[in-house]
Amino acid sequence: MLKRDFLKNSLLAAVGALVSPAVLAAAHEEQLLREARAMPLAEGPFTLPALPYAFTALEPHIDARTMEIHHDAHHKTYVSKLNEAVMGKPEEKLSLAQLLASASKQPDAVRNNAGGHWNHSFFWQILSAKGGGQPTGTLAAAITKDFGSFEKFQEEFTKAATGRFGSGWAWLIHDKKAGKLAITSTPNQDNPLMDLTGVQRGTPLLGLDVWEHAYYLKYQNKRPDYVKAFWNVVNWSECGRRYDESLKS
């Protein structure tokens, strides 16, 4: 009996070694998606916003399967866990913006899931099938003033995105106190709206999710390829609108 189990386990291990990490990741994410779609959203004040375009809209730069899993599984889970974390507590009456602004005082379950919900809601908006190219108007002028050129800005942002160790985000923000644009990055689901030590605060204008779930199915461990593809789907019109709104506030 022991010999048979040994042979069985050895065979399974040998087969597993032949399966690529990408295939294993796809199988895992497929199961995650099925379970997430089957699970009702936890009751609470926050809801999952609909994706503003089809899952296929950003192909070939971001594939449809990744978009399905990213929105329907990962983002939904952040919203559901945030509802669970605030229901029946004083935080239930706070807006998402208020939760972020008081992140340093919130328990990890609120901080992490509020960040995950806001970051992804923002991310969907600054992507577009008709994106790419360069910004125009006041944002283009500000980028040239603060970074020297769009190309230098792009290079610095790419460094922030590829250089973020582990999971996190890269950001272009409007630092109102300094009166200029800045590039920063945050770990996990933190963002520049949070009152956290070590986080440069400002109004996010552009953000890139560099968690592996955002790119692994298509790009595997080649984050630089994902970052390069990202520039083809940036919704500069939305980024510019957010910058103009920030100047007024």
Residue pairs with C-beta under 8 A, 6 or more apart in sequence:
21 220
22 216
22 217
22 220
25 216
25 217
26 65
26 217
29 65
29 69
29 73
29 213
29 217
30 69
32 69
32 73
33 68
33 69
33 72
33 73
35 73
36 72
36 73
36 76
36 77
37 72
37 73
39 80
41 47
41 48
41 76
41 79
41 80
41 83
42 80
42 81
42 83
42 84
42 87
43 83
43 87
44 82
44 83
44 84
44 86
44 87
44 92
45 83
45 86
45 92
45 93
46 79
46 82
46 83
46 96
46 117
47 79
48 75
48 76
48 79
49 121
49 124
51 67
51 71
51 124
52 124
52 125
53 127
53 128
53 129
54 64
55 64
55 65
55 67
55 68
55 71
56 64
56 67
57 67
57 128
57 129
58 67
58 127
58 129
58 233
61 229
61 230
61 232
61 233
62 127
62 215
62 218
62 229
62 230
62 233
63 217
63 218
65 217
66 213
66 214
66 215
66 217
66 218
69 213
69 217
70 120
70 209
70 213
70 214
71 120
71 124
74 116
74 120
74 213
75 116
75 117
75 120
75 121
77 116
78 113
78 116
78 117
78 120
78 189
79 113
79 117
81 109
81 113
82 109
82 110
82 113
82 114
82 116
82 117
84 109
85 91
85 107
85 109
85 110
85 113
86 92
86 94
86 99
86 110
91 99
91 106
91 110
94 102
96 114
96 117
96 118
97 193
99 106
99 110
99 111
99 114
100 114
100 115
100 118
100 191
100 193
100 194
101 193
101 194
101 195
102 195
103 110
103 111
103 114
103 115
103 190
103 194
103 195
103 196
104 194
104 195
104 196
104 197
106 114
111 190
111 194
112 188
112 189
113 189
115 188
115 189
115 190
115 191
115 194
116 189
118 191
118 193
119 169
119 189
119 191
119 207
119 209
120 209
122 204
122 207
123 207
123 208
123 209
125 235
125 238
126 206
126 207
126 234
126 235
126 238
126 239
127 233
127 234
127 235
128 233
128 234
128 235
128 237
128 238
129 233
130 235
131 232
131 233
131 234
131 235
131 236
132 231
132 232
132 233
132 234
133 236
134 140
134 150
134 236
135 143
135 150
135 236
135 239
135 240
136 236
136 240
137 240
137 244
138 240
138 243
138 244
138 247
139 205
139 236
139 239
139 240
139 243
139 244
140 150
140 240
142 180
142 181
142 243
143 149
143 150
143 153
143 181
144 150
145 180
146 153
146 180
146 181
146 182
147 153
147 156
147 181
153 172
153 183
154 231
156 183
157 170
157 172
157 183
157 206
157 208
158 224
158 227
158 228
160 170
160 171
160 183
160 184
160 185
161 170
161 185
161 208
161 210
161 223
161 227
161 230
162 210
162 223
162 224
162 227
163 185
164 170
164 185
164 187
164 210
166 187
167 187
167 188
167 210
167 211
167 212
168 185
168 186
168 187
168 188
168 190
168 210
168 211
169 185
169 186
169 189
169 190
169 191
169 207
169 208
169 209
169 210
170 183
170 184
170 185
170 207
170 208
170 210
171 183
171 184
171 185
171 186
171 191
171 192
171 202
171 204
171 205
171 206
171 207
171 208
172 181
172 182
172 183
172 204
172 205
172 206
172 207
172 239
173 181
173 182
173 183
173 184
173 192
173 200
173 201
173 202
173 203
173 204
173 205
174 180
174 181
174 182
174 202
174 203
174 205
174 243
174 246
174 247
175 181
175 182
175 200
175 201
175 202
176 202
176 203
176 246
181 205
182 200
182 202
184 192
184 199
184 200
184 202
186 192
186 199
190 196
190 199
191 199
191 204
191 207
192 199
192 200
192 201
192 202
192 203
192 204
193 201
193 203
193 204
194 201
195 201
203 242
203 243
203 246
203 249
204 242
205 239
205 242
205 243
205 246
206 234
206 239
208 227
208 230
210 223
210 226
210 227
212 221
214 226
215 223
215 226
218 226
219 225
219 226
219 229
